[in-house]
Amino acid sequence: MHLAMKPLLAAACLVAALAETAFAQEDHLVSRRKLSKRFIDENGNYNISFYHINDVHAHLDEFSSSGTDCTRPERGCFGGYARVKTVLKETRPSHPDSLLLNVGDEFQGTMFFSFYGGEKIAEALNQIGFDAMTLGNHEFDRGDDHLGEFLENLTFPIVSANIFSDHPVLNRTIKPFHIFPQYELAVIGVTTETTPGISSPGKGTTFTDPVQAVQNTVDLIRSTTNITRIAAITHIGYEEDQRLARETSGLHLIMGGHSHTPLGDFAGAVGPYPTIVDNKDGDEVFIVTAYRWGEYLGYIDVTYDADGKILAYHGAPIHLTNTTEQDPELQAQIDAWRGPFEEYAKQELGYSNVVLDQTTCQQTECLLGDLVADAILQYRLNSTSPSDPTAPAFAIVNAGGIRATIDQGPITRGEVLTAFPFSNSVVEVTMSGDFLWSTLEGIISRVNVKNGRPVTSFLQVSRGVKIEYTAASGNATSKLVKVTIGGEPLDRAKEYKIVTIDFLAGGGDNFFDPKFENLVVLDTVDEVLVDYIGAVSPVDIALDGRLSVVRRCKERAARKRMAAAASMQGV
């Protein structure tokens, strides 16, 4: 670390340690700022501040810790653009050289998007006054036309260097970078190249490798302009941000999103803010991100030298809690926008005796995953007789489609729509046991066995199946240990009928290869779950081991049993 950074790093830590509220943090930042250079000195060093936010997911209003509407303020309310606006109004005047940047995934997550699409989100973002935005994968969830309407309503630049589209509006509005001449600084954007597999862009909209796109853009800027200060807003995830830093040169600040990674000096953070990685030339690259849903507003002040390298920094993510006032003008508008859907969202569907947790769904079995998988399985079983040999064996859903925890207590329609906002439909598919085994191998190992490409979500499954796997490292065929369906080991020669969702059956998250064609689309997941909750209320479930990590000794024993069973089947 540069020597100049050590006292500033201490200041950043002090910000997080001594200040709980946004105002306390900003008071410290303002006092620190009075000691910092706010001009280009004789050595060409220049200070500029960056505010950044990512993965708000339509949380225009404050929310509870689970991501649903805040109905119990005594338990804590977080985020909301009215709080962001307050912090900016109170602090940005004393940070005249600053940019406010949006790192994507404004769409999808609450009724503000489910009901209005991008309309009210655009109004809020324009009022906040962003200087630039990159696109997240969820901006494509309703296709290119809907995204185009959203982009035409925005009043600031949209940047993504790795998106190429034949859609006229996207082609016109999305640029690889934007130069801010008053700061002699360029901001590059990139979007995860997995977007076609996890969202719904048009066939004429393609996504290239972000690393190559960023390097090409840095080289273009440096060869055609006098700009040396370059930053990137990247909706590719924390791990990919680090790879981007390592594999490029000329870029020294990355403001990221997509992976919902908490960085900073607070409970639950998984890394420092900033995370510092050396690039191809051995220079330091600073990576920051601001968790999710707008609970934090990122803030970092950096000092660039004449070559565009960062000499010093200070800052910390600003936690937006009940103690941060809401801008009354913007909050009044948000309250009014709620009117048309409020009564609908408040409708009580049933009751849960337990917290239906979503937070662990991407790593292991989770209660909300169990509930929704059981619901879509029962939905199909209701149309067959118990002895019907064609009845589905079990259900499988993607963890990425489960977006928020449902709290203990009354379950409202709004909570269901917040947890399952994608309007996916239930489908039924038939596959061989061999295909099913290779599919599950790929999901567990996160690499599709058939095509070698990443699987971009974990799974959740219904009753009727037990999947045992090891957490040991290895190739794509080494982690799955045993699959039991209906009390019997999976038979690779048998055909199985599975309930899933149209997104997965159509190739989403790279679960199935090849994908299934000519699907019969049934009811939507949210409506199926609404009916199921009404039928089983009060919900009182517990994890039952349907997704189970086994130890090495158990793994070897299971493999021996499977080999013996396969031998017997061969006989």
C-alpha positions in Angstrom: 0.0 0.0 0.0 1.3 3.5 -0.8 2.5 5.3 2.3 0.2 8.2 1.6 -2.7 5.9 2.0 -2.0 4.7 5.6 -3.4 7.7 7.5 -6.3 7.9 5.1 -7.1 4.2 5.5 -7.1 4.8 9.3 -9.5 7.7 8.7 -11.8 5.4 6.6 -11.8 2.8 9.4 -12.6 5.5 11.9 -15.5 6.6 9.8 -17.1 3.1 10.0 -16.2 2.5 13.6 -17.3 5.8 15.2 -20.3 6.7 13.0 -23.5 4.7 12.8 -25.6 7.3 10.9 -25.1 8.9 7.6 -24.8 12.3 9.1 -22.1 11.2 11.6 -20.1 9.7 8.8 -20.5 12.7 6.6 -19.5 15.1 9.4 -16.3 13.2 9.6 -15.8 13.2 5.8 -16.4 17.0 5.7 -13.9 17.6 8.4 -11.4 15.3 6.7 -12.1 17.0 3.4 -11.0 20.4 4.7 -7.5 19.0 5.0 -7.5 17.5 1.5 -6.5 19.1 -1.8 -9.5 20.0 -4.0 -7.5 21.2 -7.0 -4.8 20.1 -9.4 -1.5 20.8 -7.6 2.0 21.4 -9.2 2.4 17.6 -9.5 -0.9 17.1 -11.3 -2.7 15.4 -8.4 -6.4 15.8 -8.3 -9.2 14.9 -5.8 -12.6 13.8 -6.7 -15.4 12.1 -4.8 -17.6 9.2 -6.0 -21.0 8.3 -4.6 -22.3 4.9 -5.9 -25.2 2.6 -5.5 -26.1 -0.8 -6.9 -28.7 -3.5 -7.0 -31.6 -1.4 -5.6 -34.1 -3.8 -7.2 -37.1 -1.4 -7.1 -36.7 -0.6 -3.4 -37.8 3.0 -4.0 -39.2 3.0 -0.4 -37.7 1.9 2.9 -37.8 -1.8 3.7 -37.3 -4.2 6.6 -34.2 -6.4 7.0 -35.8 -9.1 4.9 -36.3 -6.8 2.0 -40.1 -6.5 2.3 -42.1 -3.4 3.1 -41.2 -1.9 6.5 -44.3 -2.4 8.7 -42.4 -2.6 12.0 -40.2 0.5 12.3 -39.1 -0.6 15.8 -37.3 -3.5 14.2 -35.4 -1.2 11.8 -36.2 0.4 8.4 -33.5 0.8 5.8 -32.8 2.5 2.5 -35.3 4.2 0.2 -34.4 6.9 -2.3 -35.8 9.6 0.0 -33.0 8.9 2.4 -30.4 8.8 -0.5 -31.7 12.2 -1.6 -31.3 13.6 2.0 -27.7 12.4 2.3 -26.8 13.9 -1.1 -28.5 17.2 -0.3 -26.7 17.5 3.0 -23.3 16.4 1.9 -22.8 16.9 -1.9 -22.6 20.8 -1.7 -19.4 20.4 0.3 -18.1 17.9 -2.3 -18.2 20.1 -5.4 -16.0 17.7 -7.4 -18.1 14.6 -7.2 -20.0 12.1 -9.3 -23.1 10.1 -8.4 -23.1 6.7 -10.3 -25.6 3.9 -10.6 -24.3 0.4 -11.1 -27.5 -1.3 -12.3 -30.3 -3.7 -11.4 -32.9 -1.0 -10.6 -35.5 -3.3 -12.0 -37.3 -6.2 -10.3 -37.9 -6.8 -6.7 -40.9 -4.9 -5.4 -44.4 -3.8 -6.5 -43.0 -0.5 -7.7 -41.6 -2.5 -10.7 -44.2 -5.2 -10.8 -47.0 -2.7 -11.1 -45.4 0.3 -12.9 -42.5 -1.3 -14.8 -39.7 1.2 -15.2 -41.9 4.3 -15.1 -41.6 5.4 -11.5 -38.0 4.1 -11.2 -37.0 6.5 -14.0 -38.8 9.4 -12.2 -37.0 8.7 -9.0 -33.6 8.3 -10.6 -34.0 11.6 -12.5 -34.9 13.4 -9.3 -31.9 12.0 -7.5 -29.7 13.4 -10.2 -27.4 10.5 -11.2 -24.5 11.4 -13.5 -24.3 8.1 -15.2 -25.6 4.5 -15.0 -24.6 1.1 -16.3 -27.2 -1.7 -16.9 -27.7 -4.7 -14.8 -29.0 -8.0 -16.1 -32.5 -7.4 -14.6 -33.0 -4.3 -16.7 -33.6 -6.8 -19.5 -36.2 -8.9 -17.7 -39.1 -7.5 -19.7 -37.2 -7.4 -23.0 -35.6 -4.8 -25.1 -38.7 -2.7 -25.9 -39.5 -2.2 -22.2 -35.9 -1.3 -21.5 -35.8 1.1 -24.4 -38.8 3.0 -23.0 -37.1 3.2 -19.7 -33.8 4.5 -21.2 -35.6 7.2 -23.2 -37.1 8.6 -20.0 -33.7 9.0 -18.3 -31.8 12.3 -18.2 -28.3 11.0 -17.8 -25.8 8.9 -19.8 -26.1 5.1 -19.9 -22.7 3.3 -20.4 -21.9 -0.4 -21.1 -19.0 -1.2 -23.3 -19.8 -4.9 -23.8 -23.5 -4.6 -25.0 -24.2 -4.6 -28.7 -27.7 -4.4 -29.9 -29.7 -4.0 -33.1 -32.6 -2.5 -31.1 -32.8 1.1 -32.3 -33.3 2.7 -28.9 -30.7 0.5 -27.1 -28.2 1.1 -29.9 -28.7 4.8 -29.7 -28.7 5.3 -25.9 -26.1 2.8 -24.6 -22.5 4.0 -25.0 -19.3 2.3 -24.0 -18.1 5.3 -21.8 -18.8 8.9 -20.9 -16.3 11.6 -20.5 -16.8 14.3 -17.8 -14.8 17.1 -19.3 -14.9 19.3 -16.1 -13.0 16.5 -14.3 -11.0 15.2 -17.2 -12.3 11.8 -16.3 -14.0 8.9 -18.2 -16.4 6.4 -16.8 -16.7 3.0 -18.5 -19.6 0.6 -17.9 -20.0 -3.2 -18.4 -22.8 -5.7 -17.8 -22.5 -9.4 -16.9 -22.1 -11.5 -20.0 -24.4 -14.1 -18.4 -27.4 -11.8 -19.0 -28.9 -13.9 -21.9 -29.0 -16.9 -19.6 -30.5 -15.1 -16.6 -32.7 -12.5 -18.2 -34.6 -11.8 -21.4 -32.7 -9.6 -23.9 -33.6 -9.8 -27.5 -31.8 -12.1 -29.9 -30.1 -9.1 -31.5 -28.7 -7.9 -28.2 -25.4 -9.5 -27.3 -22.9 -9.3 -24.4 -19.1 -9.7 -24.8 -16.3 -10.5 -22.4 -16.3 -7.6 -19.9 -12.5 -7.8 -19.3 -11.7 -7.4 -23.0 -14.4 -4.8 -23.5 -12.9 -2.7 -20.6 -9.3 -3.0 -21.8 -10.3 -2.1 -25.4 -12.2 0.9 -24.1 -9.3 2.1 -21.8 -7.0 1.8 -24.8 -9.4 3.7 -27.0 -9.7 6.5 -24.5 -6.0 6.8 -23.9 -5.1 6.7 -27.6 -7.7 9.3 -28.8 -8.0 11.7 -25.8 -5.8 13.3 -23.2 -7.9 11.6 -20.4 -5.8 9.7 -17.9 -8.4 9.4 -15.0 -10.6 6.4 -15.8 -13.1 4.7 -13.6 -15.5 1.8 -14.3 -19.0 1.0 -13.1 -19.3 -2.8 -13.4 -22.4 -5.0 -13.0 -20.4 -8.3 -13.1 -19.9 -9.3 -9.4 -17.2 -9.0 -6.8 -15.1 -12.0 -7.9 -15.3 -10.8 -11.5 -14.4 -7.3 -10.5 -11.2 -8.7 -9.0 -10.5 -10.6 -12.2 -11.1 -7.5 -14.2 -8.6 -5.6 -12.0 -5.9 -8.3 -12.3 -6.2 -8.7 -16.1 -6.3 -5.1 -17.3 -4.1 -2.0 -17.2 -4.9 1.7 -17.1 -8.0 1.3 -14.9 -7.6 2.1 -11.2 -11.1 2.4 -9.7 -14.0 -0.1 -10.0 -17.4 0.5 -8.5 -19.2 -2.8 -8.8 -22.5 -4.6 -8.4 -24.5 -7.8 -9.2 -23.2 -10.1 -6.5 -24.8 -8.1 -3.6 -21.5 -8.1 -1.7 -21.2 -6.2 1.5 -17.8 -4.5 1.8 -16.7 -2.3 4.8 -15.9 -2.4 8.5 -19.2 -3.7 9.8 -20.8 -7.0 10.8 -21.4 -9.3 7.8 -18.9 -7.6 5.5 -16.9 -10.1 3.4 -14.1 -7.8 2.4 -12.6 -4.3 2.9 -13.9 -1.1 1.4 -12.0 -0.6 -0.9 -10.6 -4.0 -1.8 -7.2 -3.4 -3.4 -5.9 -5.7 -6.2 -2.8 -5.3 -8.3 -3.3 -5.0 -12.1 -1.2 -6.3 -14.9 1.4 -3.6 -14.4 1.6 -4.0 -10.7 -0.4 -0.9 -10.0 -3.2 -0.8 -7.4 -6.8 -1.0 -8.4 -9.5 0.0 -5.9 -12.8 -2.0 -5.8 -15.9 -0.8 -4.0 -19.5 -2.0 -3.9 -22.5 -1.0 -1.8 -24.3 -4.3 -0.9 -27.9 -4.3 -2.1 -31.4 -2.7 -2.2 -30.0 0.7 -1.3 -29.3 -0.1 2.3 -25.9 1.6 1.8 -24.8 4.5 -0.3 -21.1 4.0 -1.3 -18.7 6.9 -0.9 -15.1 7.1 -1.7 -12.8 10.1 -2.3 -9.7 9.5 -4.3 -6.6 11.4 -5.2 -5.4 10.8 -8.8 -1.9 11.6 -9.9 -1.1 12.9 -13.4 -0.9 9.4 -14.9 -4.4 8.5 -13.6 -3.1 6.3 -10.7 -4.7 6.6 -7.2 -2.3 8.0 -4.6 -4.7 8.2 -1.7 -8.3 7.7 -0.6 -10.8 7.9 2.2 -14.4 7.1 2.6 -16.8 4.4 3.7 -20.3 3.1 2.8 -23.0 5.2 4.4 -25.7 3.1 6.2 -29.2 4.4 5.5 -31.3 3.6 8.6 -34.3 5.0 10.5 -31.9 7.7 11.8 -31.5 9.2 8.3 -34.3 11.6 7.5 -36.4 11.0 4.4 -36.6 13.9 1.9 -40.2 15.0 2.3 -40.9 15.9 -1.3 -39.6 12.6 -2.8 -41.2 10.5 0.0 -44.6 12.1 -0.6 -44.4 11.1 -4.3 -43.4 7.5 -3.3 -46.2 7.3 -0.9 -48.6 8.4 -3.6 -47.2 5.9 -6.1 -48.1 3.2 -3.5 -51.8 4.0 -3.7 -52.9 1.9 -6.7 -51.3 -1.3 -5.4 -51.4 -0.8 -1.6 -54.7 -2.5 -0.8 -53.9 -5.4 -3.2 -50.5 -5.9 -1.7 -51.9 -5.9 1.9 -54.3 -8.8 1.3 -53.5 -11.5 3.8 -53.2 -15.0 2.3 -52.4 -17.0 5.4 -50.0 -17.2 8.3 -46.5 -18.5 8.9 -45.3 -19.8 12.2 -41.7 -19.6 11.0 -39.5 -17.2 9.2 -39.4 -18.4 5.6 -35.8 -17.6 5.0 -34.3 -16.7 1.6 -30.8 -15.6 2.6 -29.2 -19.0 2.3 -31.0 -20.2 -0.8 -28.0 -19.8 -3.1 -25.8 -22.0 -0.8 -28.0 -24.7 0.7 -31.6 -25.9 1.3 -33.7 -23.0 2.5 -37.2 -22.8 3.9 -38.7 -20.6 1.2 -37.1 -22.8 -1.4 -38.8 -25.8 0.2 -42.1 -24.0 0.3 -42.2 -22.9 -3.3 -40.9 -26.2 -4.7 -43.5 -28.1 -2.7 -46.2 -25.7 -3.9 -45.6 -26.2 -7.6 -45.2 -30.0 -7.2 -48.6 -30.2 -5.3 -50.1 -28.0 -8.0 -49.4 -30.7 -10.6 -50.2 -33.6 -8.3 -53.6 -32.1 -7.8 -54.4 -32.8 -11.4 -53.4 -36.5 -11.2 -54.5 -39.5 -9.1 -52.2 -40.8 -6.4 -51.5 -44.0 -8.3 -51.0 -42.3 -11.7 -47.6 -43.6 -13.0 -47.2 -40.4 -15.1 -47.4 -38.2 -12.0 -44.4 -35.9 -11.6 -41.6 -37.1 -9.3 -40.5 -33.8 -7.8 -40.0 -30.1 -8.5 -36.9 -28.0 -9.1 -36.6 -24.2 -9.0 -33.6 -21.8 -9.2 -32.5 -20.1 -6.0 -32.0 -16.9 -8.0 -35.7 -16.6 -8.6 -36.4 -16.3 -4.8 -35.8 -12.7 -4.0 -36.8 -11.9 -0.4 -37.5 -13.6 3.0 -41.2 -13.8 4.2 -41.3 -13.0 7.8 -43.1 -14.9 10.6 -46.7 -13.8 11.0 -49.4 -12.9 8.4 -48.3 -13.6 4.8 -49.5 -10.9 2.4 -49.8 -10.9 -1.3 -47.2 -8.1 -1.5 -44.7 -10.3 0.3 -45.3 -13.1 -2.1 -44.8 -10.8 -5.1 -41.7 -9.3 -3.6 -40.2 -12.8 -3.0 -41.3 -14.1 -6.4 -41.4 -11.0 -8.7 -40.6 -12.6 -12.1 -44.0 -13.9 -13.3 -42.4 -17.2 -14.2 -44.9 -20.0 -15.2 -45.0 -23.6 -14.1 -44.1 -26.2 -16.7 -43.7 -30.0 -16.7 -40.8 -31.7 -18.5 -39.8 -35.3 -19.1 -36.2 -36.4 -19.1 -34.0 -39.5 -18.8 -32.4 -40.4 -15.6 -29.0 -40.0 -17.3 -29.9 -36.5 -18.4 -31.2 -35.7 -14.9 -28.1 -36.9 -13.2 -25.8 -34.8 -15.5 -28.0 -31.8 -15.0 -27.8 -32.1 -11.2 -24.0 -32.7 -11.4 -23.7 -29.4 -13.3 -25.9 -27.4 -10.9 -24.1 -28.7 -7.8 -20.7 -28.1 -9.3 -21.8 -24.8 -10.9 -20.6 -25.9 -14.4 -22.9 -27.5 -16.9 -21.6 -31.0 -17.8 -22.9 -30.8 -21.4 -21.7 -27.4 -22.5 -19.0 -26.5 -20.0 -20.5 -23.1 -19.3 -21.1 -21.7 -15.8 -24.4 -22.5 -14.0 -25.5 -19.2 -12.6 -27.8 -20.3 -9.7 -28.1 -22.9 -7.0 -31.2 -25.1 -6.9 -34.1 -25.7 -4.5 -36.2 -28.9 -4.7 -39.4 -30.3 -3.4 -40.2 -33.3 -1.3 -39.9 -36.6 -3.2 -36.2 -36.2 -3.9 -33.0 -36.1 -1.8 -29.8 -34.9 -3.3 -26.5 -35.7 -1.5 -23.3 -34.0 -2.5 -19.9 -33.2 -1.2 -18.5 -29.7 -0.8 -15.0 -31.0 -1.8 -13.3 -29.3 -4.7 -13.1 -31.2 -8.0 -14.4 -31.2 -11.5 -18.0 -31.1 -12.7 -18.6 -34.8 -12.2 -17.0 -35.1 -8.7 -19.5 -33.5 -6.3 -22.8 -35.2 -6.8 -22.9 -38.4 -4.6 -26.4 -39.8 -4.5 -29.9 -38.9 -5.8 -32.9 -40.6 -4.2 -36.3 -40.2 -5.9 -39.4 -41.6 -4.3 -37.3 -43.6 -1.9 -35.3 -45.3 -4.7 -31.9 -44.5 -6.1 -32.1 -42.5 -9.4 -32.2 -44.9 -12.3 -30.3 -43.6 -15.3 -32.3 -45.7 -17.7 -35.7 -44.6 -16.4 -37.7 -41.5 -17.5 -38.7 -38.9 -15.0 -41.4 -36.2 -15.1 -40.2 -33.1 -13.3 -42.1 -29.9 -12.5 -40.1 -26.7 -13.0 -40.5 -23.1 -14.4 -40.5 -21.9 -18.0 -37.3 -19.8 -17.4 -35.2 -22.9 -16.5 -36.8 -25.2 -19.1 -36.0 -22.5 -21.7 -32.3 -22.5 -20.8 -32.2 -20.0 -18.0 -29.3 -20.2 -15.5 -27.8 -22.9 -17.8 -29.5 -25.7 -15.8 -30.7 -27.7 -18.8 -28.7 -28.4 -22.0 -30.3 -28.9 -24.4 -33.2 -26.7 -23.3 -36.8 -27.9 -23.7 -38.8 -26.7 -26.7 -42.5 -26.3 -27.3 -43.4 -26.0 -23.6 -46.9 -26.0 -22.3 -47.0 -23.0 -20.0 -49.3 -23.3 -16.9 -50.1 -20.9 -14.1 -47.6 -18.4 -12.7 -45.5 -19.3 -9.7 -46.9 -16.5 -7.5 -50.5 -17.5 -8.1 -49.7 -21.2 -7.4 -48.0 -20.2 -4.2 -50.9 -18.0 -3.1 -53.3 -20.9 -3.4 -50.9 -23.3 -1.7 -50.4 -20.9 1.3 -54.1 -20.6 1.7 -54.4 -24.4 1.7 -51.7 -25.2 4.2 -51.9 -22.2 6.5 -50.5 -21.9 9.1 -47.2 -22.7 7.4 -45.0 -24.6 9.9 -42.1 -26.3 8.2 -38.5 -27.2 8.9 -35.5 -28.1 6.9 -35.6 -31.8 6.2 -32.3 -32.5 4.4 -33.6 -32.8 0.8 -30.3 -31.0 -0.1 -27.6 -32.6 2.0 -23.8 -32.2 2.1 -22.1 -35.5 2.9 -18.7 -36.2 4.4 -16.0 -38.0 2.5 -16.4 -41.3 4.2 -20.1 -41.3 3.6 -19.4 -40.2 0.0 -17.2 -43.2 -0.6 -19.8 -45.6 0.9 -22.5 -44.1 -1.2 -20.5 -44.5 -4.4 -19.9 -48.1 -3.6 -23.6 -48.6 -3.1 -24.4 -46.9 -6.3 -21.8 -49.0 -8.2 -23.3 -52.1 -6.7 -26.8 -51.0 -7.7 -25.6 -50.2 -11.2 -24.0 -53.6 -11.5 -27.3 -55.3 -10.4 -29.2 -53.3 -12.9 -26.8 -54.4 -15.6 -27.5 -58.0 -14.6 
